[in-house]
Amino acid sequence: MMTQEQLHQDSLRLGRIFRALYSENRDNQATLDALEDYKDARRKLDRVQNGSRYGSVEAFMMTQGQID
């Protein structure tokens, strides 16, 4: 079984893939599939005290290109 940190790192990798595809072609099926994979990965994470998912700020920043 994967730890929360491993799941989080996996979601960051998928977020990076989504961001790259989205920057190239927003209306591509591969882009939509990458987004769904990212969302599925994030949903595997537990919610923390404030109700958001583990690492949510970092994950959001990854999809927005604010971090690499």
PEWO-V786594 format. One line per field, one symbol per residue. ss: DSSP state (H for helix, E for strand, - for the rest). burial: I if it has 24 or more other C-alpha atoms within 12 Angstrom, else O. Layout:
ss = ???
burial = ???
This chain:
ss = ---HHHHHHHHHHHHHHHHHHHHH----HHHHHHHHHHHHHHH---E-----E--HHHHHHHHH----
burial = OOOOOOIIIIIIIIIIIIIOOOOOOOOOOOIOOIIOOIIOIIOIIOOOOOOOIIIIOIIIOIIOOOOO
